[in-house]
Amino acid sequence: MTESNTSEGLSEARIKVIKARIRNGKVQRRKRVSNVKGYTIRNNKLVRMSPKERIDRKRGARRGKIKRRAKMARMIVKRKRSLRKRASLGL
């Protein structure tokens, strides 16, 4: 294996590809996210997040957790519906 192939493989390991999923009745395909904590993807490159962005995301995650708990019953009904649609599409 050449040197370029190994470095290419390492950079790919730092990026995770999320395959097809259904959100709000629509099919979303291939989303790339960072596997490295504290980094995000901008313009197809891994970029370190600023401390402010990390704090904002942490606060948002905490708020989201509280809201998710309140809406869990509706989410389960929608998830079942999505899984049925997904099965009918063969995904």
PyMOL commands that set and color helices and strands:
alter all, ss='L'
color gray80, all
select helices_A, chain A and resi 3-13+51-70+72-89
alter helices_A, ss='H'
color red, helices_A
select strands_A, chain A and resi 15-18+21-23+26-28+31-34+39-42+45-48
alter strands_A, ss='S'
color yellow, strands_A
deselect
rebuild
show_as cartoon
